Amino acid sequence: MIVDLRIYTCQPNRMAEFVKLYETMAWPLQKKYLGRCLGWYTTVEGPLNRVVHLWAYDSQADREQRRSAMAADPAFQAYLAKAAELGVLQEMQNRILAPAPFYKAHLESEQK
């Protein structure tokens, strides 16, 4: 398993606008194509105007296949165009995380 950690920084005072756009246009598509959302959060302390979400995949190949299928959907392209048009995002980051060996063993024992 790998986890895709995504961090989006919104323009000041525009996070609610981004969250609403995401909820209506992207969330249904990401649930359909990506499947396993581990969490979707907004910051309340520390660096503000940030949206953080985490997605689990079986492997990097699984991630690439799922994200490619989503990217090919015209509805997702419409979402990206609308987000660009609104100009609500300042920065987007992602990190691919792998479980530590002890946690991987924990996950495997839970599956038994």
Stockholm file with secondary structure:
# STOCKHOLM 1.0

chainA/1-112         MIVDLRIYTCQPNRMAEFVKLYETMAWPLQKKYLGRCLGWYTTVEGPLNRVVHLWAYDSQADREQRRSAMAADPAFQAYLAKAAELGVLQEMQNRILAPAPFYKAHLESEQK
#=GR chainA/1-112 SS CEEEEEEEEECTTCHHHHHHHIIIIIHHHHHHHTCEEEEEEECSSSSCSEEEEEEEESSHHHHHHHHHHHHTSHHHHHHHHHHHHHTCEEEEEEEEECCCHHHHHHHHHHTC
#=GC SS_cons         CEEEEEEEEECTTCHHHHHHHIIIIIHHHHHHHTCEEEEEEECSSSSCSEEEEEEEESSHHHHHHHHHHHHTSHHHHHHHHHHHHHTCEEEEEEEEECCCHHHHHHHHHHTC
//
